Amino acid sequence: LNNVELIIRDGLKEAREVIFNLRPLSLDNMGLKTAVGGLISQLQDRTGTRILLSVHGEERKVNGTTSTCVFRIIQEALNNVIKHANATEIKVRLEYAPDFLVVQVIDNGCGFDLPSEGAWTANGEHMGLVGMRERAELLGATLKLDSRPGSGTRVMLNLSTAKGSEGVD
């Protein structure tokens, strides 16, 4: 019975993680900052990697599609670092200004050679990067990657939140 109880608890934990990953409730209820904080906490508990969140400016509410896309880009960037970079520290920065939101995910990992633009999908690799770029394009945002072997990686998302743009409620 003890083994069955452990198996059930593990199954419930996994089910909660899957539900959270589909669409974190905190994203709608408490905003991007809280949802990203929850993601970071979950990843730190699972991996032991040090992840620092800094928020600059006052958080502005963005619509559901926008917040979900931004959250997914951050999630993919963090998962890529954890899977591939062997980083000891990751920094996530959210910068809110009246007309824009800038997101940066910076790691001190091994870095990599960026594929040329046309090669991103040619061999079926880098699908996470492709998904990040497609989400950014959906929002009309700019996504930039800066990486070199031995120098870590920086992912930067710049999203206009000016009145009349699609991302603001």
N, C-alpha and C positions, 0 to 999 in steps of 0.2 A: 504493500500500500504506500509506503514511503517513496518508493521508486515511481509509482504511478503519479503520486502527488507532485514530485519534481518534474516529471514529464509534462504534466498539465500546466504547471507554473511556467515552464519554459515555452510551451506552446502559446499561452496567453501573452507572455512578454513579446514573442515574435509577432503575434497578431496585432498587438498594440503598435509595434514599430512599423508594420506594414500600413496600418491605418494612418499613422502619423505621416508616413512618407507619401501617401496618396494626396493628402491635403491637410496640413496641420491646422487644427481648429484654432490655435492661438494666432494664426495668420489673419483670420477674419475678425476674431474677437479682440486681440490685443496688439496687432500690428506686426510689421516686419521685424523690428528690433527684438521683440519677445520671441517670435518664431525662430529667428536665427540663433538667439541665445539658447533656446531649447535644443536645437540641432547641435550646436557646439557642445553643450553639456552631454548630450547623448554620445557624440563621437569621442569626447575626452574619456568618458566612462568606459567605452568599448575598446579604445586603442591606447589610452595613456598619453597620447600626443598633446602637447601644450598648445592650446588654441586661444588667442586673445581677441576679444571683440572691443572695438572702440567706436563710439557713435558721436558724431560732431554735428551740431545744429539740432534744431527741434524736428522730431519726426513728423512727417506730413502723411496724411492718409492718401493712399493710392488705390485705384480700383482693384477688384479681385483678380482679374486676369494679369494685370501688371505685377501685383505683389506675388502672385504664384510664379510667374516667369522669373522675377528677380530672385525669389527664394530658390527655385530650381537651379538657376545659374550658380548661386553660391553653393548649393548642395553638391552639384557636380564638380565644381572647382575643389571643394574640400575633399570629396571622395577621390578625385584624381591625385591630390597630394598624398593622401593616406595610402593609396594603392601603389603609387609609382615613385614618389619623390624621396622616400626615406628621410623626411624632414623631422626635426626635433621641435620646431616651432612654426606655427601658422598665425598670421595676423589677418583679421577680417575688419575692414573699416567701412562704415556707412557714413557718408557725408551728405547731410541735407542742407540745401540752400533754397531760397525762394523759387528758383526756376529750374533746379536740377537735383538729381540724386546721383552720387558717385559711389560705386561699390568697388572695393579692392580686396583681393585675396592674395596675400604675399607669403611665400614660404622660403625657408632656408635649405631646401632640399637639393637634390642632385641636378635639377634643371634638365632641359632637353633641347635638341635642335627642332625648331618649329618647321612643320612641313610647309611647302609652298602652297599657295592658295588652291590651286587645282588638284593637288595631291591629297587633300583632306579626306576625300571619300573614294578616291580611285582604287585603293587597295582594301577598303573596308575597315581600315584602322581609324583611330581618332574620332569615333562616333560620338563620344562625350563632348568633344570640342565642337563638332558639327551641331549637336543639339543646343549647346550654349549659344553658338552664333545664330542659329535659327530663331531661338527665343528672343535674343537681342534685336534681330531684324523685325520680328513680329511687333516689338514695342517701339520701333523706330529709334532704338538706342545704338550706341557704338560700343563694340566689344573689342578690346585690344589685349593681346598676350605678349609678354616680354619674357623670354627665357633663353638661357644658354647653358650648355653642360657645365656643371660645377658652380653655377651662380643662382640657383633657385629659380622660381617662377613668380610672375606678377600677372594677375588677371584683373583687368580694369573694365568696368561697365559704367558708361555715362548715359544717363537717361534724362531727357528734358521733362520737367513737370510743370512747365509754364501753363497758365490758364489757357484752356482750349486744346491742350494736348490730350491724347487719349488716356494717359496714365493717371489723371487726377480726378477724384470724385468731387 
